């Protein structure tokens, strides 16, 4: 199993070179950001989204009242004519 290359940058270097660090991550490198020599963050690539939606995933989980489209009596004077 191949070991990922890890590089450590201090906060100032990371801020100055963010675009370059993001490219390194995109190329498969793990980037560690340290503050005062102590690692505080790790930049890793985001997992790829499949892009395929699953239709009906919430089937049976949504309920709607039979009278959802009726205006409540106390609001009728505000929304209906006459």
mmCIF file of the N, C-alpha and C atoms, coordinates in Angstrom:
data_MODEL
# 
_entry.id   MODEL 
# 
loop_
_atom_site.group_PDB 
_atom_site.id 
_atom_site.type_symbol 
_atom_site.label_atom_id 
_atom_site.label_alt_id 
_atom_site.label_comp_id 
_atom_site.label_asym_id 
_atom_site.label_entity_id 
_atom_site.label_seq_id 
_atom_site.pdbx_PDB_ins_code 
_atom_site.Cartn_x 
_atom_site.Cartn_y 
_atom_site.Cartn_z 
_atom_site.occupancy 
_atom_site.B_iso_or_equiv 
_atom_site.pdbx_formal_charge 
_atom_site.auth_seq_id 
_atom_site.auth_comp_id 
_atom_site.auth_asym_id 
_atom_site.auth_atom_id 
_atom_site.pdbx_PDB_model_num 
ATOM 1   N N  . UNK A 1 1  ? 0.849   -1.187 0.000  1.00 0.00 ? 1  UNK A N  1 
ATOM 2   C CA . UNK A 1 1  ? 0.000   0.000  0.000  1.00 0.00 ? 1  UNK A CA 1 
ATOM 3   C C  . UNK A 1 1  ? 0.887   1.240  0.000  1.00 0.00 ? 1  UNK A C  1 
ATOM 4   N N  . UNK A 1 2  ? 0.617   2.155  -0.923 1.00 0.00 ? 2  UNK A N  1 
ATOM 5   C CA . UNK A 1 2  ? 1.432   3.361  -1.052 1.00 0.00 ? 2  UNK A CA 1 
ATOM 6   C C  . UNK A 1 2  ? 1.087   4.352  0.055  1.00 0.00 ? 2  UNK A C  1 
ATOM 7   N N  . UNK A 1 3  ? 2.117   4.988  0.587  1.00 0.00 ? 3  UNK A N  1 
ATOM 8   C CA . UNK A 1 3  ? 1.935   5.992  1.618  1.00 0.00 ? 3  UNK A CA 1 
ATOM 9   C C  . UNK A 1 3  ? 1.748   7.350  0.952  1.00 0.00 ? 3  UNK A C  1 
ATOM 10  N N  . UNK A 1 4  ? 0.738   8.086  1.410  1.00 0.00 ? 4  UNK A N  1 
ATOM 11  C CA . UNK A 1 4  ? 0.522   9.425  0.876  1.00 0.00 ? 4  UNK A CA 1 
ATOM 12  C C  . UNK A 1 4  ? 1.622   10.335 1.381  1.00 0.00 ? 4  UNK A C  1 
ATOM 13  N N  . UNK A 1 5  ? 2.021   11.253 0.521  1.00 0.00 ? 5  UNK A N  1 
ATOM 14  C CA . UNK A 1 5  ? 2.998   12.254 0.929  1.00 0.00 ? 5  UNK A CA 1 
ATOM 15  C C  . UNK A 1 5  ? 2.300   13.262 1.822  1.00 0.00 ? 5  UNK A C  1 
ATOM 16  N N  . UNK A 1 6  ? 2.905   13.575 2.954  1.00 0.00 ? 6  UNK A N  1 
ATOM 17  C CA . UNK A 1 6  ? 2.354   14.569 3.875  1.00 0.00 ? 6  UNK A CA 1 
ATOM 18  C C  . UNK A 1 6  ? 3.313   15.745 3.944  1.00 0.00 ? 6  UNK A C  1 
ATOM 19  N N  . UNK A 1 7  ? 2.755   16.938 3.904  1.00 0.00 ? 7  UNK A N  1 
ATOM 20  C CA . UNK A 1 7  ? 3.551   18.147 4.021  1.00 0.00 ? 7  UNK A CA 1 
ATOM 21  C C  . UNK A 1 7  ? 2.936   19.003 5.113  1.00 0.00 ? 7  UNK A C  1 
ATOM 22  N N  . UNK A 1 8  ? 3.790   19.603 5.944  1.00 0.00 ? 8  UNK A N  1 
ATOM 23  C CA . UNK A 1 8  ? 3.317   20.458 7.032  1.00 0.00 ? 8  UNK A CA 1 
ATOM 24  C C  . UNK A 1 8  ? 3.671   21.906 6.718  1.00 0.00 ? 8  UNK A C  1 
ATOM 25  N N  . UNK A 1 9  ? 2.665   22.781 6.874  1.00 0.00 ? 9  UNK A N  1 
ATOM 26  C CA . UNK A 1 9  ? 2.843   24.214 6.653  1.00 0.00 ? 9  UNK A CA 1 
ATOM 27  C C  . UNK A 1 9  ? 2.373   24.949 7.893  1.00 0.00 ? 9  UNK A C  1 
ATOM 28  N N  . UNK A 1 10 ? 3.025   26.067 8.213  1.00 0.00 ? 10 UNK A N  1 
ATOM 29  C CA . UNK A 1 10 ? 2.510   26.882 9.305  1.00 0.00 ? 10 UNK A CA 1 
ATOM 30  C C  . UNK A 1 10 ? 1.364   27.734 8.760  1.00 0.00 ? 10 UNK A C  1 
ATOM 31  N N  . UNK A 1 11 ? 0.611   28.346 9.643  1.00 0.00 ? 11 UNK A N  1 
ATOM 32  C CA . UNK A 1 11 ? -0.580  29.095 9.253  1.00 0.00 ? 11 UNK A CA 1 
ATOM 33  C C  . UNK A 1 11 ? -0.248  30.195 8.245  1.00 0.00 ? 11 UNK A C  1 
ATOM 34  N N  . UNK A 1 12 ? 0.806   30.935 8.473  1.00 0.00 ? 12 UNK A N  1 
ATOM 35  C CA . UNK A 1 12 ? 1.173   32.017 7.551  1.00 0.00 ? 12 UNK A CA 1 
ATOM 36  C C  . UNK A 1 12 ? 1.470   31.466 6.157  1.00 0.00 ? 12 UNK A C  1 
ATOM 37  N N  . UNK A 1 13 ? 2.247   30.396 6.076  1.00 0.00 ? 13 UNK A N  1 
ATOM 38  C CA . UNK A 1 13 ? 2.541   29.777 4.775  1.00 0.00 ? 13 UNK A CA 1 
ATOM 39  C C  . UNK A 1 13 ? 1.260   29.299 4.100  1.00 0.00 ? 13 UNK A C  1 
ATOM 40  N N  . UNK A 1 14 ? 0.371   28.699 4.877  1.00 0.00 ? 14 UNK A N  1 
ATOM 41  C CA . UNK A 1 14 ? -0.879  28.181 4.317  1.00 0.00 ? 14 UNK A CA 1 
ATOM 42  C C  . UNK A 1 14 ? -1.733  29.307 3.752  1.00 0.00 ? 14 UNK A C  1 
ATOM 43  N N  . UNK A 1 15 ? -1.841  30.415 4.481  1.00 0.00 ? 15 UNK A N  1 
ATOM 44  C CA . UNK A 1 15 ? -2.624  31.551 3.991  1.00 0.00 ? 15 UNK A CA 1 
ATOM 45  C C  . UNK A 1 15 ? -2.013  32.127 2.724  1.00 0.00 ? 15 UNK A C  1 
ATOM 46  N N  . UNK A 1 16 ? -0.702  32.216 2.689  1.00 0.00 ? 16 UNK A N  1 
ATOM 47  C CA . UNK A 1 16 ? -0.008  32.799 1.551  1.00 0.00 ? 16 UNK A CA 1 
ATOM 48  C C  . UNK A 1 16 ? -0.100  31.907 0.313  1.00 0.00 ? 16 UNK A C  1 
ATOM 49  N N  . UNK A 1 17 ? -0.154  30.588 0.505  1.00 0.00 ? 17 UNK A N  1 
ATOM 50  C CA . UNK A 1 17 ? -0.076  29.643 -0.612 1.00 0.00 ? 17 UNK A CA 1 
ATOM 51  C C  . UNK A 1 17 ? -1.301  28.742 -0.732 1.00 0.00 ? 17 UNK A C  1 
ATOM 52  N N  . UNK A 1 18 ? -2.470  29.237 -0.356 1.00 0.00 ? 18 UNK A N  1 
ATOM 53  C CA . UNK A 1 18 ? -3.654  28.389 -0.326 1.00 0.00 ? 18 UNK A CA 1 
ATOM 54  C C  . UNK A 1 18 ? -3.943  27.724 -1.672 1.00 0.00 ? 18 UNK A C  1 
ATOM 55  N N  . UNK A 1 19 ? -3.879  28.449 -2.755 1.00 0.00 ? 19 UNK A N  1 
ATOM 56  C CA . UNK A 1 19 ? -4.157  27.857 -4.071 1.00 0.00 ? 19 UNK A CA 1 
ATOM 57  C C  . UNK A 1 19 ? -3.209  26.703 -4.366 1.00 0.00 ? 19 UNK A C  1 
ATOM 58  N N  . UNK A 1 20 ? -1.942  26.884 -4.067 1.00 0.00 ? 20 UNK A N  1 
ATOM 59  C CA . UNK A 1 20 ? -0.959  25.828 -4.298 1.00 0.00 ? 20 UNK A CA 1 
ATOM 60  C C  . UNK A 1 20 ? -1.249  24.614 -3.407 1.00 0.00 ? 20 UNK A C  1 
ATOM 61  N N  . UNK A 1 21 ? -1.629  24.855 -2.157 1.00 0.00 ? 21 UNK A N  1 
ATOM 62  C CA . UNK A 1 21 ? -1.940  23.747 -1.250 1.00 0.00 ? 21 UNK A CA 1 
ATOM 63  C C  . UNK A 1 21 ? -3.160  22.969 -1.736 1.00 0.00 ? 21 UNK A C  1 
ATOM 64  N N  . UNK A 1 22 ? -4.159  23.693 -2.233 1.00 0.00 ? 22 UNK A N  1 
ATOM 65  C CA . UNK A 1 22 ? -5.339  23.012 -2.766 1.00 0.00 ? 22 UNK A CA 1 
ATOM 66  C C  . UNK A 1 22 ? -4.989  22.153 -3.971 1.00 0.00 ? 22 UNK A C  1 
ATOM 67  N N  . UNK A 1 23 ? -4.061  22.610 -4.790 1.00 0.00 ? 23 UNK A N  1 
ATOM 68  C CA . UNK A 1 23 ? -3.626  21.807 -5.928 1.00 0.00 ? 23 UNK A CA 1 
ATOM 69  C C  . UNK A 1 23 ? -2.890  20.558 -5.450 1.00 0.00 ? 23 UNK A C  1 
ATOM 70  N N  . UNK A 1 24 ? -2.070  20.696 -4.416 1.00 0.00 ? 24 UNK A N  1 
ATOM 71  C CA . UNK A 1 24 ? -1.365  19.544 -3.857 1.00 0.00 ? 24 UNK A CA 1 
ATOM 72  C C  . UNK A 1 24 ? -2.369  18.509 -3.344 1.00 0.00 ? 24 UNK A C  1 
ATOM 73  N N  . UNK A 1 25 ? -3.412  18.977 -2.680 1.00 0.00 ? 25 UNK A N  1 
ATOM 74  C CA . UNK A 1 25 ? -4.446  18.069 -2.187 1.00 0.00 ? 25 UNK A CA 1 
ATOM 75  C C  . UNK A 1 25 ? -5.139  17.383 -3.358 1.00 0.00 ? 25 UNK A C  1 
ATOM 76  N N  . UNK A 1 26 ? -5.461  18.147 -4.396 1.00 0.00 ? 26 UNK A N  1 
ATOM 77  C CA . UNK A 1 26 ? -6.103  17.572 -5.582 1.00 0.00 ? 26 UNK A CA 1 
ATOM 78  C C  . UNK A 1 26 ? -5.205  16.524 -6.239 1.00 0.00 ? 26 UNK A C  1 
ATOM 79  N N  . UNK A 1 27 ? -3.901  16.688 -6.095 1.00 0.00 ? 27 UNK A N  1 
ATOM 80  C CA . UNK A 1 27 ? -2.941  15.726 -6.657 1.00 0.00 ? 27 UNK A CA 1 
ATOM 81  C C  . UNK A 1 27 ? -2.718  14.525 -5.744 1.00 0.00 ? 27 UNK A C  1 
ATOM 82  N N  . UNK A 1 28 ? -3.444  14.460 -4.613 1.00 0.00 ? 28 UNK A N  1 
ATOM 83  C CA . UNK A 1 28 ? -3.362  13.298 -3.742 1.00 0.00 ? 28 UNK A CA 1 
ATOM 84  C C  . UNK A 1 28 ? -2.484  13.453 -2.515 1.00 0.00 ? 28 UNK A C  1 
ATOM 85  N N  . UNK A 1 29 ? -1.924  14.630 -2.319 1.00 0.00 ? 29 UNK A N  1 
ATOM 86  C CA . UNK A 1 29 ? -1.052  14.855 -1.168 1.00 0.00 ? 29 UNK A CA 1 
ATOM 87  C C  . UNK A 1 29 ? -1.880  15.305 0.032  1.00 0.00 ? 29 UNK A C  1 
ATOM 88  N N  . UNK A 1 30 ? -1.491  14.863 1.218  1.00 0.00 ? 30 UNK A N  1 
ATOM 89  C CA . UNK A 1 30 ? -2.138  15.321 2.445  1.00 0.00 ? 30 UNK A CA 1 
ATOM 90  C C  . UNK A 1 30 ? -1.370  16.523 2.963  1.00 0.00 ? 30 UNK A C  1 
ATOM 91  N N  . UNK A 1 31 ? -2.096  17.591 3.287  1.00 0.00 ? 31 UNK A N  1 
ATOM 92  C CA . UNK A 1 31 ? -1.463  18.815 3.758  1.00 0.00 ? 31 UNK A CA 1 
ATOM 93  C C  . UNK A 1 31 ? -1.895  19.054 5.199  1.00 0.00 ? 31 UNK A C  1 
ATOM 94  N N  . UNK A 1 32 ? -0.908  19.237 6.066  1.00 0.00 ? 32 UNK A N  1 
ATOM 95  C CA . UNK A 1 32 ? -1.150  19.513 7.474  1.00 0.00 ? 32 UNK A CA 1 
ATOM 96  C C  . UNK A 1 32 ? -0.840  20.989 7.735  1.00 0.00 ? 32 UNK A C  1 
ATOM 97  N N  . UNK A 1 33 ? -1.725  21.666 8.461  1.00 0.00 ? 33 UNK A N  1 
ATOM 98  C CA . UNK A 1 33 ? -1.481  23.058 8.843  1.00 0.00 ? 33 UNK A CA 1 
ATOM 99  C C  . UNK A 1 33 ? -1.224  23.077 10.350 1.00 0.00 ? 33 UNK A C  1 
ATOM 100 N N  . UNK A 1 34 ? -0.128  23.726 10.723 1.00 0.00 ? 34 UNK A N  1 
ATOM 101 C CA . UNK A 1 34 ? 0.275   23.756 12.127 1.00 0.00 ? 34 UNK A CA 1 
ATOM 102 C C  . UNK A 1 34 ? 0.310   25.185 12.650 1.00 0.00 ? 34 UNK A C  1 
ATOM 103 N N  . UNK A 1 35 ? 0.057   25.308 13.931 1.00 0.00 ? 35 UNK A N  1 
ATOM 104 C CA . UNK A 1 35 ? 0.155   26.599 14.613 1.00 0.00 ? 35 UNK A CA 1 
ATOM 105 C C  . UNK A 1 35 ? 1.153   26.411 15.751 1.00 0.00 ? 35 UNK A C  1 
ATOM 106 N N  . UNK A 1 36 ? 2.193   27.214 15.730 1.00 0.00 ? 36 UNK A N  1 
ATOM 107 C CA . UNK A 1 36 ? 3.271   27.090 16.725 1.00 0.00 ? 36 UNK A CA 1 
ATOM 108 C C  . UNK A 1 36 ? 3.849   25.673 16.759 1.00 0.00 ? 36 UNK A C  1 
ATOM 109 N N  . UNK A 1 37 ? 3.914   25.042 15.581 1.00 0.00 ? 37 UNK A N  1 
ATOM 110 C CA . UNK A 1 37 ? 4.502   23.712 15.478 1.00 0.00 ? 37 UNK A CA 1 
ATOM 111 C C  . UNK A 1 37 ? 3.564   22.562 15.803 1.00 0.00 ? 37 UNK A C  1 
ATOM 112 N N  . UNK A 1 38 ? 2.355   22.860 16.288 1.00 0.00 ? 38 UNK A N  1 
ATOM 113 C CA . UNK A 1 38 ? 1.386   21.814 16.613 1.00 0.00 ? 38 UNK A CA 1 
ATOM 114 C C  . UNK A 1 38 ? 0.361   21.693 15.490 1.00 0.00 ? 38 UNK A C  1 
ATOM 115 N N  . UNK A 1 39 ? 0.176   20.502 14.933 1.00 0.00 ? 39 UNK A N  1 
ATOM 116 C CA . UNK A 1 39 ? -0.819  20.309 13.870 1.00 0.00 ? 39 UNK A CA 1 
ATOM 117 C C  . UNK A 1 39 ? -2.223  20.656 14.364 1.00 0.00 ? 39 UNK A C  1 
ATOM 118 N N  . UNK A 1 40 ? -2.938  21.452 13.580 1.00 0.00 ? 40 UNK A N  1 
ATOM 119 C CA . UNK A 1 40 ? -4.298  21.844 13.960 1.00 0.00 ? 40 UNK A CA 1 
ATOM 120 C C  . UNK A 1 40 ? -5.338  21.508 12.889 1.00 0.00 ? 40 UNK A C  1 
ATOM 121 N N  . UNK A 1 41 ? -4.901  21.270 11.656 1.00 0.00 ? 41 UNK A N  1 
ATOM 122 C CA . UNK A 1 41 ? -5.855  20.981 10.582 1.00 0.00 ? 41 UNK A CA 1 
ATOM 123 C C  . UNK A 1 41 ? -5.192  20.106 9.534  1.00 0.00 ? 41 UNK A C  1 
ATOM 124 N N  . UNK A 1 42 ? -6.045  19.384 8.809  1.00 0.00 ? 42 UNK A N  1 
ATOM 125 C CA . UNK A 1 42 ? -5.561  18.520 7.735  1.00 0.00 ? 42 UNK A CA 1 
ATOM 126 C C  . UNK A 1 42 ? -6.419  18.773 6.510  1.00 0.00 ? 42 UNK A C  1 
ATOM 127 N N  . UNK A 1 43 ? -5.786  19.073 5.390  1.00 0.00 ? 43 UNK A N  1 
ATOM 128 C CA . UNK A 1 43 ? -6.507  19.245 4.127  1.00 0.00 ? 43 UNK A CA 1 
ATOM 129 C C  . UNK A 1 43 ? -6.466  17.929 3.373  1.00 0.00 ? 43 UNK A C  1 
ATOM 130 N N  . UNK A 1 44 ? -7.640  17.429 3.043  1.00 0.00 ? 44 UNK A N  1 
ATOM 131 C CA . UNK A 1 44 ? -7.758  16.185 2.269  1.00 0.00 ? 44 UNK A CA 1 
ATOM 132 C C  . UNK A 1 44 ? -8.815  16.405 1.196  1.00 0.00 ? 44 UNK A C  1 
ATOM 133 N N  . UNK A 1 45 ? -8.762  15.639 0.111  1.00 0.00 ? 45 UNK A N  1 
ATOM 134 C CA . UNK A 1 45 ? -9.754  15.822 -0.955 1.00 0.00 ? 45 UNK A CA 1 
ATOM 135 C C  . UNK A 1 45 ? -11.160 15.438 -0.489 1.00 0.00 ? 45 UNK A C  1 
ATOM 136 N N  . UNK A 1 46 ? -12.147 16.133 -1.029 1.00 0.00 ? 46 UNK A N  1 
ATOM 137 C CA . UNK A 1 46 ? -13.547 15.791 -0.774 1.00 0.00 ? 46 UNK A CA 1 
ATOM 138 C C  . UNK A 1 46 ? -13.881 14.533 -1.572 1.00 0.00 ? 46 UNK A C  1 
ATOM 139 N N  . UNK A 1 47 ? -14.730 13.661 -1.030 1.00 0.00 ? 47 UNK A N  1 
ATOM 140 C CA . UNK A 1 47 ? -15.140 12.487 -1.803 1.00 0.00 ? 47 UNK A CA 1 
ATOM 141 C C  . UNK A 1 47 ? -15.966 12.912 -3.009 1.00 0.00 ? 47 UNK A C  1 
ATOM 142 N N  . UNK A 1 48 ? -15.846 12.194 -4.076 1.00 0.00 ? 48 UNK A N  1 
ATOM 143 C CA . UNK A 1 48 ? -16.600 12.497 -5.297 1.00 0.00 ? 48 UNK A CA 1 
ATOM 144 C C  . UNK A 1 48 ? -18.071 12.194 -5.067 1.00 0.00 ? 48 UNK A C  1 
ATOM 145 N N  . UNK A 1 49 ? -18.935 13.086 -5.551 1.00 0.00 ? 49 UNK A N  1 
ATOM 146 C CA . UNK A 1 49 ? -20.370 12.876 -5.477 1.00 0.00 ? 49 UNK A CA 1 
ATOM 147 C C  . UNK A 1 49 ? -20.788 12.012 -6.663 1.00 0.00 ? 49 UNK A C  1 
ATOM 148 N N  . UNK A 1 50 ? -21.688 11.093 -6.439 1.00 0.00 ? 50 UNK A N  1 
ATOM 149 C CA . UNK A 1 50 ? -22.108 10.204 -7.512 1.00 0.00 ? 50 UNK A CA 1 
ATOM 150 C C  . UNK A 1 50 ? -22.934 10.932 -8.567 1.00 0.00 ? 50 UNK A C  1 
ATOM 151 N N  . UNK A 1 51 ? -23.678 11.958 -8.158 1.00 0.00 ? 51 UNK A N  1 
ATOM 152 C CA . UNK A 1 51 ? -24.488 12.696 -9.102 1.00 0.00 ? 51 UNK A CA 1 
ATOM 153 C C  . UNK A 1 51 ? -25.796 12.013 -9.438 1.00 0.00 ? 51 UNK A C  1 
ATOM 154 N N  . UNK A 1 52 ? -26.010 10.806 -8.934 1.00 0.00 ? 52 UNK A N  1 
ATOM 155 C CA . UNK A 1 52 ? -27.234 10.077 -9.214 1.00 0.00 ? 52 UNK A CA 1 
ATOM 156 C C  . UNK A 1 52 ? -28.182 10.252 -8.035 1.00 0.00 ? 52 UNK A C  1 
ATOM 157 N N  . UNK A 1 53 ? -29.354 10.766 -8.328 1.00 0.00 ? 53 UNK A N  1 
ATOM 158 C CA . UNK A 1 53 ? -30.344 10.958 -7.275 1.00 0.00 ? 53 UNK A CA 1 
ATOM 159 C C  . UNK A 1 53 ? -31.221 9.719  -7.154 1.00 0.00 ? 53 UNK A C  1 
ATOM 160 N N  . UNK A 1 54 ? -31.596 9.400  -5.937 1.00 0.00 ? 54 UNK A N  1 
ATOM 161 C CA . UNK A 1 54 ? -32.465 8.258  -5.705 1.00 0.00 ? 54 UNK A CA 1 
ATOM 162 C C  . UNK A 1 54 ? -33.887 8.766  -5.545 1.00 0.00 ? 54 UNK A C  1 
ATOM 163 N N  . UNK A 1 55 ? -34.715 8.504  -6.531 1.00 0.00 ? 55 UNK A N  1 
ATOM 164 C CA . UNK A 1 55 ? -36.100 8.956  -6.478 1.00 0.00 ? 55 UNK A CA 1 
ATOM 165 C C  . UNK A 1 55 ? -36.879 8.132  -5.470 1.00 0.00 ? 55 UNK A C  1 
ATOM 166 N N  . UNK A 1 56 ? -37.762 8.793  -4.738 1.00 0.00 ? 56 UNK A N  1 
ATOM 167 C CA . UNK A 1 56 ? -38.622 8.107  -3.788 1.00 0.00 ? 56 UNK A CA 1 
ATOM 168 C C  . UNK A 1 56 ? -37.965 7.758  -2.474 1.00 0.00 ? 56 UNK A C  1 
ATOM 169 N N  . UNK A 1 57 ? -36.807 8.345  -2.163 1.00 0.00 ? 57 UNK A N  1 
ATOM 170 C CA . UNK A 1 57 ? -36.093 7.983  -0.941 1.00 0.00 ? 57 UNK A CA 1 
ATOM 171 C C  . UNK A 1 57 ? -36.878 8.318  0.322  1.00 0.00 ? 57 UNK A C  1 
ATOM 172 N N  . UNK A 1 58 ? -37.832 9.254  0.257  1.00 0.00 ? 58 UNK A N  1 
ATOM 173 C CA . UNK A 1 58 ? -38.605 9.636  1.437  1.00 0.00 ? 58 UNK A CA 1 
ATOM 174 C C  . UNK A 1 58 ? -40.037 9.095  1.388  1.00 0.00 ? 58 UNK A C  1 
ATOM 175 N N  . UNK A 1 59 ? -40.290 8.146  0.515  1.00 0.00 ? 59 UNK A N  1 
ATOM 176 C CA . UNK A 1 59 ? -41.639 7.592  0.374  1.00 0.00 ? 59 UNK A CA 1 
ATOM 177 C C  . UNK A 1 59 ? -42.120 7.045  1.714  1.00 0.00 ? 59 UNK A C  1 
ATOM 178 N N  . UNK A 1 60 ? -43.336 7.453  2.081  1.00 0.00 ? 60 UNK A N  1 
ATOM 179 C CA . UNK A 1 60 ? -43.925 6.994  3.329  1.00 0.00 ? 60 UNK A CA 1 
ATOM 180 C C  . UNK A 1 60 ? -43.513 7.810  4.550  1.00 0.00 ? 60 UNK A C  1 
ATOM 181 N N  . UNK A 1 61 ? -42.633 8.787  4.371  1.00 0.00 ? 61 UNK A N  1 
ATOM 182 C CA . UNK A 1 61 ? -42.156 9.589  5.498  1.00 0.00 ? 61 UNK A CA 1 
ATOM 183 C C  . UNK A 1 61 ? -42.809 10.965 5.546  1.00 0.00 ? 61 UNK A C  1 
ATOM 184 N N  . UNK A 1 62 ? -43.562 11.309 4.508  1.00 0.00 ? 62 UNK A N  1 
ATOM 185 C CA . UNK A 1 62 ? -44.195 12.628 4.439  1.00 0.00 ? 62 UNK A CA 1 
ATOM 186 C C  . UNK A 1 62 ? -45.700 12.444 4.520  1.00 0.00 ? 62 UNK A C  1 
ATOM 187 N N  . UNK A 1 63 ? -46.333 13.230 5.369  1.00 0.00 ? 63 UNK A N  1 
ATOM 188 C CA . UNK A 1 63 ? -47.781 13.168 5.519  1.00 0.00 ? 63 UNK A CA 1 
ATOM 189 C C  . UNK A 1 63 ? -48.349 14.563 5.310  1.00 0.00 ? 63 UNK A C  1 
ATOM 190 N N  . UNK A 1 64 ? -49.462 14.651 4.613  1.00 0.00 ? 64 UNK A N  1 
ATOM 191 C CA . UNK A 1 64 ? -50.085 15.945 4.373  1.00 0.00 ? 64 UNK A CA 1 
ATOM 192 C C  . UNK A 1 64 ? -51.562 15.845 4.744  1.00 0.00 ? 64 UNK A C  1 
ATOM 193 N N  . UNK A 1 65 ? -52.038 16.797 5.491  1.00 0.00 ? 65 UNK A N  1 
ATOM 194 C CA . UNK A 1 65 ? -53.429 16.812 5.926  1.00 0.00 ? 65 UNK A CA 1 
ATOM 195 C C  . UNK A 1 65 ? -54.359 16.933 4.726  1.00 0.00 ? 65 UNK A C  1 
ATOM 196 N N  . UNK A 1 66 ? -55.538 16.327 4.835  1.00 0.00 ? 66 UNK A N  1 
ATOM 197 C CA . UNK A 1 66 ? -56.511 16.384 3.740  1.00 0.00 ? 66 UNK A CA 1 
ATOM 198 C C  . UNK A 1 66 ? -56.963 17.815 3.451  1.00 0.00 ? 66 UNK A C  1 
ATOM 199 N N  . UNK A 1 67 ? -56.890 18.685 4.454  1.00 0.00 ? 67 UNK A N  1 
ATOM 200 C CA . UNK A 1 67 ? -57.368 20.063 4.275  1.00 0.00 ? 67 UNK A CA 1 
ATOM 201 C C  . UNK A 1 67 ? -56.219 21.076 4.201  1.00 0.00 ? 67 UNK A C  1 
ATOM 202 N N  . UNK A 1 68 ? -55.064 20.640 3.754  1.00 0.00 ? 68 UNK A N  1 
ATOM 203 C CA . UNK A 1 68 ? -53.888 21.518 3.736  1.00 0.00 ? 68 UNK A CA 1 
ATOM 204 C C  . UNK A 1 68 ? -54.100 22.785 2.916  1.00 0.00 ? 68 UNK A C  1 
ATOM 205 N N  . UNK A 1 69 ? -54.973 22.724 1.921  1.00 0.00 ? 69 UNK A N  1 
ATOM 206 C CA . UNK A 1 69 ? -55.152 23.850 1.008  1.00 0.00 ? 69 UNK A CA 1 
ATOM 207 C C  . UNK A 1 69 ? -56.306 24.765 1.426  1.00 0.00 ? 69 UNK A C  1 
ATOM 208 N N  . UNK A 1 70 ? -56.946 24.472 2.540  1.00 0.00 ? 70 UNK A N  1 
ATOM 209 C CA . UNK A 1 70 ? -58.054 25.307 3.001  1.00 0.00 ? 70 UNK A CA 1 
ATOM 210 C C  . UNK A 1 70 ? -57.520 26.407 3.909  1.00 0.00 ? 70 UNK A C  1 
ATOM 211 N N  . UNK A 1 71 ? -58.125 27.585 3.776  1.00 0.00 ? 71 UNK A N  1 
ATOM 212 C CA . UNK A 1 71 ? -57.716 28.722 4.601  1.00 0.00 ? 71 UNK A CA 1 
ATOM 213 C C  . UNK A 1 71 ? -58.393 28.615 5.970  1.00 0.00 ? 71 UNK A C  1 
ATOM 214 N N  . UNK A 1 72 ? -57.639 28.694 7.070  1.00 0.00 ? 72 UNK A N  1 
ATOM 215 C CA . UNK A 1 72 ? -58.249 28.666 8.402  1.00 0.00 ? 72 UNK A CA 1 
ATOM 216 C C  . UNK A 1 72 ? -59.219 29.843 8.560  1.00 0.00 ? 72 UNK A C  1 
ATOM 217 N N  . UNK A 1 73 ? -60.310 29.637 9.294  1.00 0.00 ? 73 UNK A N  1 
ATOM 218 C CA . UNK A 1 73 ? -61.346 30.660 9.485  1.00 0.00 ? 73 UNK A CA 1 
ATOM 219 C C  . UNK A 1 73 ? -60.762 31.991 9.939  1.00 0.00 ? 73 UNK A C  1 
ATOM 220 N N  . UNK A 1 74 ? -59.824 31.979 10.875 1.00 0.00 ? 74 UNK A N  1 
ATOM 221 C CA . UNK A 1 74 ? -59.297 33.217 11.433 1.00 0.00 ? 74 UNK A CA 1 
ATOM 222 C C  . UNK A 1 74 ? -58.463 34.028 10.429 1.00 0.00 ? 74 UNK A C  1 
ATOM 223 N N  . UNK A 1 75 ? -58.116 33.448 9.256  1.00 0.00 ? 75 UNK A N  1 
ATOM 224 C CA . UNK A 1 75 ? -57.322 34.160 8.249  1.00 0.00 ? 75 UNK A CA 1 
ATOM 225 C C  . UNK A 1 75 ? -58.123 34.511 6.989  1.00 0.00 ? 75 UNK A C  1 
ATOM 226 N N  . UNK A 1 76 ? -59.338 34.008 6.903  1.00 0.00 ? 76 UNK A N  1 
ATOM 227 C CA . UNK A 1 76 ? -60.125 34.207 5.683  1.00 0.00 ? 76 UNK A CA 1 
ATOM 228 C C  . UNK A 1 76 ? -60.323 35.669 5.330  1.00 0.00 ? 76 UNK A C  1 
ATOM 229 N N  . UNK A 1 77 ? -60.546 36.532 6.312  1.00 0.00 ? 77 UNK A N  1 
ATOM 230 C CA . UNK A 1 77 ? -60.759 37.951 6.007  1.00 0.00 ? 77 UNK A CA 1 
ATOM 231 C C  . UNK A 1 77 ? -59.513 38.608 5.412  1.00 0.00 ? 77 UNK A C  1 
ATOM 232 N N  . UNK A 1 78 ? -58.341 38.047 5.617  1.00 0.00 ? 78 UNK A N  1 
ATOM 233 C CA . UNK A 1 78 ? -57.096 38.617 5.106  1.00 0.00 ? 78 UNK A CA 1 
ATOM 234 C C  . UNK A 1 78 ? -56.725 38.124 3.709  1.00 0.00 ? 78 UNK A C  1 
ATOM 235 N N  . UNK A 1 79 ? -57.212 36.945 3.335  1.00 0.00 ? 79 UNK A N  1 
ATOM 236 C CA . UNK A 1 79 ? -56.748 36.359 2.081  1.00 0.00 ? 79 UNK A CA 1 
ATOM 237 C C  . UNK A 1 79 ? -57.818 36.152 1.023  1.00 0.00 ? 79 UNK A C  1 
ATOM 238 N N  . UNK A 1 80 ? -59.081 36.206 1.388  1.00 0.00 ? 80 UNK A N  1 
ATOM 239 C CA . UNK A 1 80 ? -60.124 35.948 0.404  1.00 0.00 ? 80 UNK A CA 1 
ATOM 240 C C  . UNK A 1 80 ? -60.903 37.234 0.101  1.00 0.00 ? 80 UNK A C  1 
ATOM 241 N N  . UNK A 1 81 ? -61.416 37.321 -1.122 1.00 0.00 ? 81 UNK A N  1 
ATOM 242 C CA . UNK A 1 81 ? -62.243 38.472 -1.520 1.00 0.00 ? 81 UNK A CA 1 
ATOM 243 C C  . UNK A 1 81 ? -63.634 38.331 -0.922 1.00 0.00 ? 81 UNK A C  1 
ATOM 244 N N  . UNK A 1 82 ? -64.194 39.443 -0.556 1.00 0.00 ? 82 UNK A N  1 
ATOM 245 C CA . UNK A 1 82 ? -65.583 39.477 -0.147 1.00 0.00 ? 82 UNK A CA 1 
ATOM 246 C C  . UNK A 1 82 ? -65.790 39.252 1.269  1.00 0.00 ? 82 UNK A C  1 
# 
